[in-house]
Amino acid sequence: MFIGEYNHSIDVKGRVSVPAKFRETLGSSFIITKGLDNCLFIYPQNEWIILERKLKQLPMTNKDARAFVRFFFAGASECDLDNQGRIRIPNNLREHAHLKKEAVIIGVATRIEVWSYDEWRGYNENANLSYDEIASRMEEMGI
């Protein structure tokens, strides 16, 4: 399981270090793709397969389903760690997440999210105002 928040620099080649605590669970080969909220999602192969199966079951006749599937698959790239525990984030994904020099890497149970420092800070500032409201909606979902 992925948990925690880590700050890392992005080098000029678009590489960022993956937290050591995440590396074993992540495995030698994994998928990085466009995430929601202007971040990137990284899935270990086993979690990607679960998501892939769910996305394949969406009705192709539904316009929103087609758009959502395109969003995830078109942006996806298979990656691996280099000898120093870094990944090279493709240009299109760095642009999607507004990644420049600083990244925040967070664990979200079954996936890793990569955020630009500024996006993560802005997200948290906005989210802090509505955590009570979010908690209320989670209660409606049985959490």
C-alpha positions in Angstrom: 0.0 0.0 0.0 1.2 3.5 -0.9 1.0 6.2 1.9 2.8 9.4 2.7 3.9 12.6 1.1 7.4 13.3 -0.3 9.0 16.3 -1.9 11.5 15.7 -4.7 13.3 17.7 -7.4 12.9 17.1 -11.1 16.2 17.1 -13.1 16.7 18.7 -16.5 16.0 15.3 -18.2 12.6 15.1 -16.5 13.6 12.5 -14.0 12.3 12.3 -10.4 13.3 10.0 -7.6 10.6 7.6 -6.4 10.5 7.4 -2.6 12.4 4.3 -1.4 9.3 3.1 0.5 7.3 2.9 -2.8 9.9 1.1 -4.9 9.3 -2.5 -3.9 5.5 -2.3 -4.1 5.8 -0.5 -7.4 7.8 -3.3 -9.0 10.3 -3.2 -11.9 7.7 -2.1 -14.5 4.7 0.1 -14.0 2.3 2.5 -15.8 2.3 6.3 -15.5 -0.6 8.2 -17.0 -2.6 11.5 -16.8 -4.4 11.8 -13.5 -7.3 13.8 -12.4 -6.9 17.2 -10.7 -3.8 18.1 -12.8 -1.6 15.3 -11.4 -0.1 12.0 -12.7 -1.2 8.6 -11.6 1.4 5.7 -11.3 0.0 2.2 -11.1 1.9 -1.0 -10.4 1.2 -3.6 -13.1 -1.3 -5.5 -11.0 -3.4 -2.4 -10.2 -3.2 -1.2 -13.8 -4.7 -4.6 -14.9 -7.6 -4.1 -12.5 -8.3 -0.6 -13.7 -7.9 -1.7 -17.3 -10.5 -4.4 -16.9 -13.0 -1.9 -15.4 -12.4 0.6 -18.2 -12.8 -2.1 -20.9 -16.3 -2.9 -19.4 -17.5 0.7 -19.9 -20.1 1.0 -22.8 -18.5 2.2 -26.0 -21.8 3.8 -26.9 -21.5 6.2 -24.0 -19.7 9.4 -25.0 -18.4 10.1 -21.4 -17.1 6.6 -21.1 -15.2 6.8 -24.4 -13.7 10.2 -23.3 -12.6 8.8 -20.0 -11.0 5.7 -21.5 -9.2 7.8 -24.0 -7.9 10.1 -21.3 -6.3 7.3 -19.4 -5.0 5.1 -22.2 -3.8 7.8 -24.5 -1.7 9.4 -21.8 -0.3 6.1 -20.5 3.3 5.1 -20.7 5.1 2.0 -19.4 8.1 3.0 -17.2 10.7 1.5 -15.0 13.1 2.7 -12.4 16.8 3.5 -13.3 19.6 2.3 -11.1 19.2 5.3 -8.8 15.4 4.8 -8.2 14.3 7.5 -10.6 11.7 7.6 -13.4 11.8 9.7 -16.5 8.4 11.4 -16.9 7.5 11.8 -20.6 7.2 15.4 -21.8 3.4 15.2 -22.5 2.8 14.0 -18.9 5.1 16.7 -17.4 3.0 19.3 -19.3 -0.3 17.8 -18.2 0.8 18.0 -14.5 2.6 21.4 -14.9 5.8 19.7 -13.6 8.9 21.9 -13.7 11.5 21.7 -10.9 9.7 20.5 -7.8 7.4 17.5 -7.4 5.3 16.2 -4.6 4.8 12.4 -4.6 2.0 11.0 -2.6 0.8 7.5 -1.8 -2.9 7.0 -2.3 -3.4 3.3 -1.3 -3.3 1.5 -4.7 -1.5 4.2 -6.7 1.1 7.0 -6.5 0.3 10.5 -7.5 2.8 13.0 -8.8 2.0 16.7 -8.4 3.8 19.9 -9.2 4.6 21.6 -5.9 2.4 24.6 -6.8 -0.5 22.5 -7.9 -0.4 20.4 -4.7 -0.2 23.5 -2.5 -3.1 25.1 -4.3 -5.1 21.9 -4.1 -4.6 21.7 -0.3 -5.5 25.3 0.2 -8.8 24.8 -1.6 -9.4 21.4 0.0 -8.9 22.7 3.5 -11.9 24.9 3.1 -14.2 22.0 2.3 -13.0 18.9 4.3 -16.1 19.0 6.5 -18.3 19.0 3.4 -16.3 16.2 1.8 -16.5 14.2 5.1 -20.2 14.6 5.0 -20.4 13.2 1.5 -18.2 10.3 2.4 -20.6 9.5 5.2 -23.4 9.2 2.6 -21.1 6.7 0.8 -20.7 4.6 3.9 -17.3 5.8 4.9 
